[in-house]
Amino acid sequence: MPKRHQPQEYQGALTRNRARLQNKRVGDTTKASPNRRSNVAETTLEKENTDFNSPPRKRKRFNNALITPESNKRLVNTRVSAFIPKSRGDSSAVGQSHGHATGDPSSAGLKQTGSTPFKFSTHNAQSIVSRGYSTTELQSTRRLDAKTLVDDYLLPDITGLLDLAAPDSKAAEETASRLAVDISTLLEELLLLKSSQVSTGGRRGHGGKGVAGGKQRVQQRKHTQPDIIFGWMSERHRVSSTSRVSQTQLKAAANILSKRFDRLKKWIDTKRGTGKESDLYEPISQLFHFVAGCIKSVNKALPVHPERLIVPFFCPDRKSADGDDESRVDLVLNIAGPDSYIIGTPTNTPSSDNSKLPMFLDAFSVIEVKREAQGVKRALPQLFQYTRGIYAEQYNRRFAWGLAVGGKQVQAVFFGPSYALASPSMDIGQRSGLEQLIRLLVDWSFCESHKLGYDPTISFNKQSRYYEIQVGQGGKMETYYSQGAVIGVERLFGRHTRCFVASKTKPRSNVEFKPEVFIKDAWPEATSDAEEDHRDESRHLNKITAILGDDKSLDGKYPKYLSGGRVHMKRQTTTGQSTDVVEDNSRSIISDSICSQLDTALKERAPPLRAHKRICMEGIGEPLKCINSVPELICVMADAMECHWEIYKRCGILHRDISTNNILFTGSGSRIKGMLIDFDHAFCESDKNAVHHFERTGTLPFMSVNNLEGEIKMHTVLDDWESLLYILCWLGTYGWRNKRRSDGVGPDIPQGRVTARADNSKASASRQTTRTRYLKSHSRAEPGFKEISRWFTGELSTCALNKRRDLKDSESFKLITDQFDKDIPLIESLRSLVHGLRRTLIDDHKDNRMKGAMKRSEVPEEQDDYDDVFGMRNRDINDIDPFQERMTNANDIAESLFKNMKKVAEQARVFIRKGEIES
C-alpha cells in the first residue's frame, strides 16, 4: 500500500466567546441546554484540564495577491481593512476550530498542529452567487445549482469506496477492523436482549405469573444492558497488559452507553416512512456517541490507539454560524481528541447563544437526513450544498466526506476535486449494513489525517498561532508562515484555489507580521506526466522570471517565481517502518480499483486529472477597488498590458484570462504601478500541444467574442485586448469603489471563471445551463437598467451576440459609454480612451474584411446578381467574420493598441504629477 505521512492531529481553537469561557472554565458543562432533548447531567468517565490558548480574535488582513516591498508599509496601515472583504456577521466569528467540537469546550488533549483552527472568512463576499442576492434568492440559487451538480458529478454505487478511510498502517487497520467487529457484536447482543425483554416481559398484568414471570424474569436481571456493556469492556481490559482502568470507571461508562443505546435503538426500530425527520436526529447522534464511547472506554487496552473520535455537534438542525445563508444543517460531525472526549458530556455544551450554532470551520463532515428510505436521493443536493461550506472555511481541506440518510438507509459520499462518489446504501436495520457503518466510523477514528481529506503540508502552530505552509519541489522544502488565506474556495468542484500572504521569518509574539511572499494553492487540470504539463503555472512563471528578471522596467509588474510545483506527501507503508512519497492528485487520493470504475463508467467523459500545486511568488499587491482616480486606473491598466505584451513578445506566453481579479497595483499617485497576475490559463505558443483550441476559459463579462462562441478558433493576443476593453467599460459603468459590494467591482455577476469545452456531452451542456441560472434577468423597462448587463445575461452565445452588436459601430458603442457613472471624476477621459481602443480594434483597418463586428456575407464583384436569378447554379458567397479575419494580423493590431494605451498612460502620469505639485 502507498506510504503515508505521520498522522496530523487536530489543533482546536475556541469559539468567539473564548475569553468568557476561560473565566468560567468548564463549570457549566453539565448544565442542561433548553435546546437539548437528552439528559446532559450524566456521570463522566474522567475530566480533562482545559487549555485556552487560541488564535487572537482579530488580525491584520491582507489582500488576495501580490505586493512589492515598497508598498508593504502601506499594506499594514488602516487602509488594509478597506480592501479585504468582510464576512457576514460580526468579526468575532473568526477564531473557531475543531476544538469547538470536543467533549469539553477547550479541546484539551489535542495536539498542536492539524486541521483549520481559525479563518478570516472572505469567501462569503467572493462567492459567485452571494453578491447582492437576498437570503432567499441565495438559498434558492444554491439549491438549484446543487441539484445540477448531483446530476453532473455524482457517481453512485462505487464498490470499495469505504475502504478509502482504512488506515495505511497495517497494525492500525487490523486494530480498527477487530474493534469494529467487536462493537457490532456488542450492539447485536444488546438488540437481541432488547427483543427478548419485549417478548418475555410484556405481561405486566399477570404480576410475574405465567409464561413471562418467575424464573425468566429473575434470569433477565442477571443480564441487563449495563452488565453486558461492562462485561464487554472488562474482557478487553483483562487481555491487555497495559490497561490501568478501574472497575468503577468502566461501570460508570457502561451505564452511560446503555442510555445511549436506548436512544439509538429508535433509529434501528424506525418503520418506513413513519414519524418526522427530526425524530431521527437524536438516535443517529447516539450511534456516533455510542461508537465513540466504546472506543474511548477500551482505548488504553488497544495495541494501537485512535487518532481522534468522530462525534456530532450537540444541537441538530441549526444554521451554521459561518454560513452566508439561512440553510439549516441537520447534523454536523466534528473531531474530538481521544483523550479529551468525555463519554457522559455532550460535545459543545453551550455557554451562550452564539455557541449553540455549528460551524463549517469546525466540521469534519455533515449529515443530511430524510425520514423515508427513498429520501437518500433527495438528501444529496443539500449534502452537496453544505459540503461547499466546509471547503470554503477550511484552508487545508483536500477532499471531504458526507453522509446521506433516508430512514434506515445510509450512503457515504466522497467529494473529490472533480467528482463525487457514493457508496452502495447501507441498511442499518441489517447486521451487514450496521457493521459497515460502524467500520467506517472506527476507520475515521484510526486513520491518518490525509485519509480524512486534510492537508498535512499545511498546519496550524499553536504556540506561534500561525499557519505553517510547506512549499518546494524535488525534495527541497521550505516552511512559510501565514495568518490565514486571503482567498478561499468558492465552488464544490474545480480548482479549489486558496491564496496566502506569508513570511519566511518565523513570527514572534512581540513583532508585527510583515508579509514577504504570496503563496497560491490550487488543483488545476494537468497531465499525469509533469514533463508534459505545458500549462503549468510554475513552469510559465519560472520562464518569465528567467527571461525578464533583469529588466528593471518590469519589476513589480508580474509575480516573480521563487519555488513550488506539484505537491507531494509522505505516507506510511503498511508496515509502518518507512514512508513513501506520493504525488497528490485527484487519482492518487482514491484507489486504483475506483479509478478503473470511473474510466469504465464514464469512458471519454471521465473527469480530468487535477494535480495539487503550490507556488511561492515574490510580490504582493492591492486590488483595483483601492485605486483613487481615473488617471491612476489608466496607469495601472497600461502597466499590466505592457507586462502582457512583453511576456508575449519575449517569452511567447499568452495570458488568456484578463480580468479585474488578475490586475493589481502597488504604490500610489505618480508612483503607482500595475501588476498582471494569475497565469493559470496561460500557454506557451512554442508548445503546440499546450492547449486545446476548442477550450474556452475566462471571467464571463470579460470574455472575448471568439472565446464566448466556443468555435474551433485559436486564442490570440487580441482576445486579451478585447477583454481589457470590456473591463474598462465595466469599471466606467459600475465604478471600482462601490460601497454596496465588498469587492467594489460591479453588480451581481459571477466573478468566477468559466471553463468549458465546446463538446456535446450532457454534463458540459448542463454546466453551461446551470451557470446562467446564477444570473438575474434584466429588462430595459427596469429602473437602473444597464446595457452592459446583457454581456453576462443568458447563454454564452447570447452574450457573444450582444457584444458584437455593441461593438459594431461607434453609435451602438455609445449606448454603453453613455451609461458610465457621471459621479466619477474625469470619467470623460475614460470614455474617450475606450472609444479609441474600440476604433483601433474594430474600425481602423485597411482590409475591409477586418472591419466591424457582425458576421456578414459577400458576393464577389465579378458575379452579377442577374446571372442566376432562379438559383440554378451554385454561387460563390463568402461568409466573413471580422473577429476571425483580424486573427491573421493580430500582432500588428495588438502593437498599435499597446502604443496608444501607453501614450494615454503617459498623459495620465503627467496629470497626476501636476496635481501632486499643486497640492
C-alpha positions, -999 to 999 in steps of 0.1 A, spaced: 0 0 0 11 36 -6 32 50 22 16 75 44 26 106 63 27 106 101 -8 114 113 -15 150 119 -35 159 149 -62 185 151 -55 217 169 -85 232 184 -92 269 186 -121 281 206 -154 299 199 -159 336 197 -167 337 234 -132 324 242 -124 349 269 -156 344 288 -152 306 286 -117 309 300 -131 327 331 -159 301 335 -137 272 326 -159 241 323 -180 246 354 -213 248 335 -207 219 310 -231 197 329 -260 221 328 -288 211 305 -294 233 275 -330 243 267 -324 231 232 -310 197 242 -335 169 244 -314 143 263 -301 145 298 -268 163 299 -260 157 336 -246 123 331 -217 108 350 -183 115 333 -156 89 329 -129 115 336 -123 152 335 -96 169 315 -76 200 321 -86 227 297 -62 248 276 -75 281 263 -46 291 241 -61 302 209 -56 324 179 -65 360 185 -99 372 175 -86 399 152 -56 400 130 -44 423 102 -59 413 69 -41 413 36 -53 412 1 -56 384 -23 -24 389 -42 9 403 -47 28 433 -33 62 448 -36 84 456 -6 80 494 -12 42 491 -7 45 469 23 42 498 47 10 508 30 -4 474 35 -2 473 72 -19 507 78 -56 513 83 -63 512 46 -58 474 46 -92 468 61 -108 487 32 -99 462 6 -104 429 25 -139 416 21 -156 411 54 -178 381 62 -214 382 71 -220 387 108 -196 402 132 -159 397 130 -159 378 162 -169 347 142 -132 341 135 -111 321 158 -131 289 159 -119 254 152 -121 217 157 -117 224 194 -152 237 193 -163 201 188 -146 183 216 -162 169 247 -151 199 267 -151 235 253 -113 238 252 -103 209 230 -79 197 257 -58 167 247 -55 178 210 -20 183 197 -6 214 183 -9 210 145 -36 198 122 -70 209 110 -81 245 103 -83 263 137 -94 298 126 -102 317 94 -106 353 82 -136 344 62 -136 361 28 -154 335 7 -188 350 16 -181 382 -2 -162 365 -31 -188 337 -37 -200 335 -72 -237 336 -60 -236 357 -29 -230 391 -44 -261 412 -40 -286 385 -36 -312 384 -8 -310 354 15 -340 338 -2 -325 342 -36 -292 329 -25 -306 298 -9 -328 291 -40 -299 296 -63 -277 272 -44 -303 246 -41 -309 247 -79 -271 245 -85 -267 216 -61 -293 196 -79 -275 200 -111 -242 192 -95 -256 159 -83 -267 150 -118 -234 160 -134 -208 149 -108 -222 121 -87 -212 85 -95 -234 61 -73 -227 26 -60 -189 27 -61 -176 -5 -47 -147 -3 -23 -154 34 -15 -155 28 23 -120 13 21 -106 47 13 -110 55 50 -90 25 62 -57 33 79 -25 28 59 -7 12 88 -14 -25 89 -14 -25 127 -39 3 129 -60 -13 101 -61 -46 120 -70 -29 153 -98 -9 137 -112 -39 119 -113 -60 151 -127 -32 171 -155 -25 145 -165 -62 146 -165 -62 184 -187 -31 186 -211 -46 160 -213 -78 180 -219 -59 212 -248 -39 195 -262 -72 181 -262 -87 216 -279 -57 231 -305 -57 203 -312 -94 210 -315 -87 247 -339 -59 240 -361 -81 218 -360 -108 245 -372 -84 271 -400 -72 249 -412 -107 241 -409 -122 276 -415 -93 299 -446 -76 284 -474 -93 305 -473 -68 334 -509 -75 344 -500 -111 354 -477 -99 382 -449 -122 371 -470 -152 368 -474 -174 337 -450 -175 307 -434 -142 314 -430 -145 351 -409 -163 376 -375 -178 366 -373 -159 333 -377 -125 349 -351 -134 375 -327 -147 348 -330 -114 328 -320 -94 358 -286 -110 356 -280 -98 320 -290 -62 319 -277 -38 292 -251 -22 315 -239 -56 326 -234 -67 290 -215 -35 281 -195 -37 313 -185 -73 305 -175 -63 270 -152 -36 283 -138 -57 311 -129 -85 288 -108 -63 266 -90 -47 295 -83 -81 310 -64 -93 279 -43 -61 279 -11 -59 299 -10 -21 297 -46 -13 308 -49 6 341 -86 15 342 -106 9 374 -138 -12 375 -157 18 389 -148 38 358 -159 10 335 -192 6 353 -199 44 350 -191 43 313 -213 12 308 -243 29 324 -239 59 302 -235 38 270 -266 18 280 -286 50 280 -272 60 246 -281 26 233 -317 30 244 -319 62 223 -301 49 192 -324 19 192 -352 42 180 -334 46 147 -330 9 141 -366 3 150 -379 31 128 -406 19 105 -405 30 68 -419 65 62 -432 70 98 -425 98 121 -408 131 115 -374 138 100 -364 154 133 -372 122 152 -341 107 136 -316 133 147 -311 121 183 -309 83 176 -284 89 147 -263 111 170 -264 85 197 -250 59 174 -219 81 169 -217 87 206 -221 50 213 -192 41 189 -170 69 203 -178 59 238 -168 23 231 -136 33 215 -128 57 244 -136 31 271 -112 5 256 -86 29 243 -59 21 269 -63 -16 262 -58 -13 225 -24 -22 208 -28 9 185 -46 39 199 -71 60 179 -60 94 164 -94 110 172 -131 104 178 -159 114 154 -188 130 174 -219 150 163 -224 186 173 -249 186 202 -276 208 185 -291 194 153 -310 213 126 -292 246 131 -279 273 108 -241 274 105 -226 303 124 -202 310 95 -226 302 67 -237 331 44 -274 319 40 -301 307 63 -298 270 54 -301 247 84 -277 217 86 -293 185 100 -262 171 117 -226 183 119 -198 158 126 -168 172 145 -135 159 156 -127 153 193 -94 142 208 -94 106 221 -82 119 254 -104 150 256 -137 133 247 -158 127 279 -183 99 275 -210 115 297 -207 150 284 -222 162 251 -200 180 227 -201 217 227 -223 223 257 -233 259 251 -223 288 274 -240 314 252 -265 317 224 -236 321 199 -220 288 208 -253 269 201 -246 271 164 -223 247 145 -196 259 122 -184 247 89 -149 257 101 -152 230 128 -169 204 107 -153 172 96 -184 162 78 -222 169 75 -252 145 76 -284 152 57 -314 133 69 -347 123 53 -373 102 70 -381 77 42 -357 53 25 -362 69 -9 -352 102 7 -315 94 3 -316 109 -33 -334 140 -20 -308 144 7 -279 145 -17 -284 181 -31 -284 195 4 -253 175 13 -235 189 -17 -246 224 -7 -233 221 29 -200 205 19 -192 235 -2 -193 255 31 -167 231 45 -143 237 16 -149 275 18 -140 277 55 -112 252 59 -78 261 43 -62 227 44 -91 206 31 -82 184 0 -114 164 -1 -144 157 21 -167 131 33 -205 132 38 -234 110 48 -269 110 34 -296 92 55 -330 81 43 -348 62 71 -326 32 78 -306 37 45 -272 54 47 -249 64 19 -214 77 23 -203 103 -2 -166 111 -11 -161 146 -25 -131 149 -47 -120 180 -67 -135 166 -100 -162 142 -88 -184 129 -60 -185 92 -54 -213 75 -34 -211 41 -17 -238 15 -21 -266 20 5 -260 6 40 -292 -7 57 -286 -3 94 -316 -25 101 -294 -54 88 -263 -67 106 -242 -62 75 -252 -26 69 -248 -16 106 -214 -33 107 -203 -14 75 -213 19 90 -196 12 123 -165 1 105 -165 35 87 -168 54 119 -140 34 135 -117 38 105 -123 76 106 -111 74 142 -79 54 135 -68 66 100 -42 92 92 -54 128 87 -48 128 50 -74 100 48 -100 124 61 -91 149 34 -68 172 54 -35 185 40 -5 176 62 16 201 44 -5 230 59 -8 230 97 -16 255 124 11 260 151 -5 266 185 25 283 200 31 309 173 -6 310 163 3 310 126 -2 286 97 29 267 87 29 261 49 55 238 32 65 248 -3 91 232 -25 99 208 -52 123 179 -57 125 171 -20 137 205 -10 110 220 11 108 254 29 84 265 55 65 298 53 43 314 79 9 330 73 -20 344 93 -45 326 70 -59 325 35 -70 357 19 -89 339 -9 -109 307 -2 -127 281 -22 -159 292 -39 -171 260 -56 -176 224 -46 -157 211 -77 -129 226 -97 -96 243 -90 -101 250 -52 -78 279 -53 -66 293 -20 -41 322 -16 -20 332 13 3 361 21 32 348 41 67 354 56 97 331 56 107 345 90 92 326 119 68 350 137 74 362 172 47 374 195 62 409 200 70 415 163 44 427 138 37 403 110 51 415 77 42 395 46 70 389 21 57 364 -4 25 352 -20 15 315 -19 -11 301 -43 -25 266 -36 -48 251 -63 -59 219 -81 -58 228 -118 -62 203 -147 -30 187 -156 -13 158 -173 -2 127 -154 34 133 -166 46 165 -151 71 169 -180 42 170 -205 22 196 -185 27 225 -208 2 247 -190 18 245 -156 18 280 -140 51 274 -121 68 265 -154 54 297 -170 65 319 -141 99 303 -139 105 310 -176 92 346 -173 114 353 -143 144 338 -161 139 360 -192 126 392 -177 142 391 -143 169 416 -151 146 441 -168 142 467 -141 114 485 -160 92 455 -155 99 450 -118 67 447 -98 46 443 -129 44 405 -126 49 379 -99 85 365 -97 87 328 -92 106 316 -61 97 279 -57 70 254 -58 52 230 -82 33 198 -76 26 188 -40 39 155 -28 31 138 5 48 114 28 27 84 37 34 54 59 38 20 43 17 -9 55 44 -20 79 47 15 94 85 12 93 91 36 63 74 63 42 66 67 6 64 100 -13 33 102 -34 21 130 -57 -11 145 -46 -37 145 -74 -73 136 -80 -65 100 -88 -39 93 -61 -65 102 -34 -86 72 -45 -77 36 -52 -68 20 -85 -100 0 -85 -121 31 -81 -101 48 -109 -110 18 -131 -147 21 -122 -146 58 -132 -129 51 -165 -153 22 -173 -184 42 -164 -176 75 -180 -152 65 -208 -144 97 -228 -163 118 -202 -141 107 -173 -131 136 -151 -98 152 -160 -68 147 -137 -63 176 -113 -29 180 -97 -24 196 -64 1 225 -70 15 252 -47 36 281 -58 55 307 -39 60 341 -56 76 374 -48 54 405 -45 20 414 -31 -4 440 -45 -37 457 -39 -69 452 -58 -84 477 -83 -110 488 -58 -83 507 -39 -75 529 -69 -83 566 -62 -89 581 -96 -93 576 -134 -57 586 -141 -44 560 -117 -67 534 -132 -54 541 -167 -17 539 -155 -24 506 -138 -41 491 -168 -14 503 -191 14 488 -169 -5 455 -168 -9 454 -206 28 464 -211 37 434 -190 13 413 -210 28 425 -243 65 420 -232 57 385 -219 40 376 -251 68 390 -273 99 379 -254 86 347 -237 60 336 -261 34 331 -233 -1 343 -238 -21 351 -206 -57 343 -218 -75 355 -187 -75 393 -184 -100 402 -157 -105 426 -127 -92 400 -103 -60 394 -122 -48 430 -124 -34 446 -92 -13 476 -83 14 488 -60 23 523 -49 2 554 -53 0 587 -71 26 591 -98 45 561 -85 15 538 -89 23 506 -109 1 479 -124 7 442 -120 -5 412 -140 -10 380 -121 -25 345 -124 -10 326 -153 -32 295 -147 -47 296 -181 -17 308 -200 1 288 -226 33 290 -245 29 293 -282 60 272 -289 43 243 -272 20 230 -300 1 207 -276 -2 232 -248 -39 239 -252 -69 226 -269 -81 252 -294 -117 244 -287 -112 252 -250 -127 284 -237 -119 299 -204 -121 333 -186 -143 355 -165 -177 358 -181 -183 396 -186 -147 400 -199 -145 370 -223 -139 378 -259 -165 371 -286 -144 343 -301 -140 328 -266 -177 330 -258 -188 314 -291 -166 285 -284 -159 275 -320 -126 260 -331 -106 292 -330 -72 299 -318 -70 323 -288 -48 352 -298 -34 383 -282 -64 403 -295 -87 383 -273 -69 396 -242 -70 432 -255 -107 428 -262 -111 417 -225 -93 449 -214 -118 469 -233 -147 452 -215 -130 457 -182 -127 495 -187 -163 497 -198 -173 477 -167 -154 499 -143 -167 530 -160 -203 518 -156 -202 504 -121 -171 521 -107 -144 504 -87 -151 518 -52 -187 506 -49 -197 507 -13 -226 483 -18 -202 455 -26 -174 441 -6 -151 437 -36 -161 470 -50 -162 458 -86 -195 456 -104 -230 443 -97 -245 409 -91 -224 389 -115 -204 357 -115 -169 368 -109 -156 332 -110 -140 318 -141 -159 299 -168 -140 269 -180 -158 247 -206 -151 227 -237 -173 230 -268 -183 194 -267 -218 179 -268 -217 159 -236 -247 161 -213 -226 173 -184 -210 201 -203 -243 214 -216 -258 211 -182 -230 230 -165 -234 258 -191 -271 260 -184 -265 259 -146 -241 288 -148 -266 310 -165 -291 304 -137 -268 323 -114 -277 354 -134 -306 377 -129 -328 385 -158 -327 422 -169 -351 443 -189 -348 477 -203 -380 486 -186 -364 481 -152 -352 512 -134 -315 515 -135 -311 490 -163 -276 490 -178 -269 480 -214 -237 463 -203 -257 438 -182 -265 420 -214 -228 409 -215 -234 384 -187 -271 375 -191 -283 343 -208 -263 317 -226 -227 322 -238 -238 326 -274 -263 353 -264 -236 372 -245 -213 370 -276 -241 383 -299 -248 412 -276 -211 422 -276 -210 420 -314 -239 444 -316 -225 468 -291 -191 469 -308 -202 471 -344 -201 509 -347 -195 540 -326 -232 548 -322 -240 513 -308 -210 515 -285 -221 549 -273 -251 533 -257 -226 516 -234 -204 546 -226 -234 569 -221 -242 549 -190 -208 555 -174 -211 567 -139 -212 605 -141 -203 609 -104 -167 595 -111 -144 625 -116 -127 626 -150 -150 599 -163 -149 616 -197 -112 607 -200 -120 571 -195 -149 573 -221 -125 588 -247 -100 560 -240 -124 532 -245 -138 547 -277 -103 550 -291 -95 514 -282 -127 502 -299 -118 521 -331 -83 506 -331 -96 471 -325 -127 472 -348 -126 500 -373 -90 512 -382 -81 485 -407 -71 488 -444 -86 455 -452 -124 459 -453 -128 422 -442 -113 431 -408 -136 460 -401 -167 457 -380 -181 432 -355 -210 415 -372 -208 384 -394 -218 391 -430 -219 375 -465 -203 390 -496 -207 382 -532 -176 386 -553 -177 416 -576 -172 396 -607 -206 379 -602 -238 397 -611 -270 394 -592 -288 388 -625 -266 359 -636 -286 333 -616 -319 347 -606 -335 313 -602 -306 298 -583 -299 271 -609 -261 271 -603 -240 274 -571 -230 309 -564 -197 318 -547 -207 336 -515 -181 344 -489 -190 343 -452 -170 369 -433 -164 371 -396 -143 402 -388 -131 387 -355 -116 357 -373 -102 378 -401 -83 400 -376 -66 369 -362 -43 369 -393 -30 404 -383 -33 401 -345 3 411 -336 3 443 -356 -31 453 -342 -20 445 -307 11 466 -310 -9 495 -322 -33 491 -292 -3 490 -268 13 522 -282 -20 541 -279 -25 528 -244 10 538 -234 5 573 -249 -26 579 -228 -9 565 -197 20 590 -200 -6 618 -202 -23 604 -171 10 603 -151 17 640 -161 -18 649 -149 -11 631 -115 22 648 -110 7 681 -117 -20 675 -91 7 664 -66 27 696 -72 -3 718 -68 -14 701 -36 
